[in-house]
Amino acid sequence: MTASPPPYPQQDPRAGYPPPHPAPGPPPPPGYPGHPGNAGHPSQGYPHPGRLQPGSAHAGYPPLPPIPPAAFTRRYRTTAWALIWVPVALMAAAAVLSIVLLAYADSDPSRNSAAGYLALVVWGVMLVGGPVLLGAFVPGCVMLSRSNRARALTRATGYRPPA
């Protein structure tokens, strides 16, 4: 089976995104703030009013949802850290346990062979439990991100949600 030839001319699939902006219309008269050479013109580094520049932080993305009031609390941040580190610690402990069991089984193969089978069971538990622990890890990362946004908002503006 042969592969189909690439389209001619070669095109980048990302070329159509973000969608092109409409033509800006006639240039403003000299002295107008948007005229080239004056402050406010896009070539001067100021964005055109009402239009996002390609590559800007928010081009093509919906606005972020509001920060929940709980994200401003110490308990929320502590829970986020727990949801991140408990799965990591459990997987690390299981990995160390399996290595210890394999070393113990290898020390005397005639008597300690059950430890090798137990190490295989631990690996199976790690394979099955990994996605379950990932189900706690990902929400912990989201919670920590919200908490970081809340901390940055508090530092920048002093805002605290009503209790």
N, C-alpha and C positions, 0 to 999 in steps of 0.2 A: 504494500500500500504506500502510495506516495503522498506527501503532504502537499496541500494546495499552496500555490505561490502567494507571497504576501501581496496585499493590495498595492496598486500603483497609482499615484505616488505614495511612498511610505508615509503613514500619518500616525501621530501620537494620539492614543485614545483620550488623553487628558486635555487635548488641545481645545475642545469645546467647553471646558469648565474652568473657571466660572464663565457664565454666559456673557457675551460681549455687551458692552454698554451702548445705549443709543448715541447717535452723533450729538455732540454738544450744541450745535447750532452756530449762529454767527458769532464772531469774537466780540467781546465787550469793548466799548469805546475806551480810548486812552484815559487814564486817571481813575477808571473804575477798579474796585479792589480785586476783581478777578482777571484783570488785564496782565499779560506777560510782563514781568519786570516789577510788578507791584506785589505787595504782601497779599497773600490769599490765593495766588495762582498755584495750580498743582505742581508746576515745575519748581516752585520755591520751597517745596516740602510741606505745604499746607494742603490737607485734603479738600477736594471739591465738596461744597456743602451738599448734603443729601445723598452722597454716593460713597460707598466703601471702596478703598483702594485694593486691588488684587494683592493677596499675600498679607493683608492686615490680620490682626488677631481674630476678628469676628467675621471675616468675609465668608459667606456661605454657611455659617453655622447659626442655629437658633439661639436665642438668648438663654443664659443659664437659669435654672429654676431658682426660686428664692431659697435662702438658707433657712432651714427649720430652726425655731427658737432653741431646741434642745442642743443644737450643735455648738452653742456658746458655753455649755456647761462643762465642768471638769469631768463629771461622770461619763458624759458622751465620749470624750476623748479617751478616757481610760478604757471604756468598753471597746472602742475602735482598736486600741493597741492590743487588748486581750484577744480580740477576734483575729488579729494578724499573727501574734506570736504563739498562741496556743497550738494552732495547726503546725506551725514550723517546728516547735519543740517536740510535738508528738511524732512527727515524721523523722526528726533527727534521732529521737530516742529509739524508735523502731529500727532505724538503720543500724545504730550502734548495737542494739540487742541482737539483731540478726548476725552481725559480724562476730560478736562474742559467742553466740551459739554455734556458729560454724567453726570457730577456733576451738571451742570445747569439744565438739564432735570429732574434730581432726586430731585432738590430742590422744585419744584412744578409740580407734574406729570400731573395735570389737564390743566395747561396753557403752559408748556414748553416741551411738548412731541415731537415737531418738532425738537428740538435740539438733542434728542436721535436718531432720524432718520438721522439727518445730521452727527452725529458721526458714524453711520453705513456706510454712504456714504464715509466719510473720511477713514474708514478702507478699503473699496473697492478700493479707490484710492491708498492707500498704497499697497494693494495686486497687483494691476495692475502696479503701478508706480515703485515698488521695482525692478523688472527685468530691467526696463528702466534705472533707476538710477544706477543699477549695471553695466550697459553698459557704464557708464561714470566712475564709480569707478575703475573698473579693468584696463582700459587704463591709468588712473591716477597712479595706482600702478606700472605699467610697465614703464611709463615715469619717475617716481621717482627712480626706480631701475636703469634705464639708467643714470639718472643724478647723482646718487650716485657713479656709476662706473666711470663716467667722472670725478667727484670730486676726487675720489681715484687715478685715473690715473694722474690727474694734480698735486696732492700732492706728489705722488711717483716720477714722472719723470719731472714735470714741463711742460708737453706737453699741447699745446693749438692749436686747429685746425686753419688753415688759415681762415681769415675773408672773 
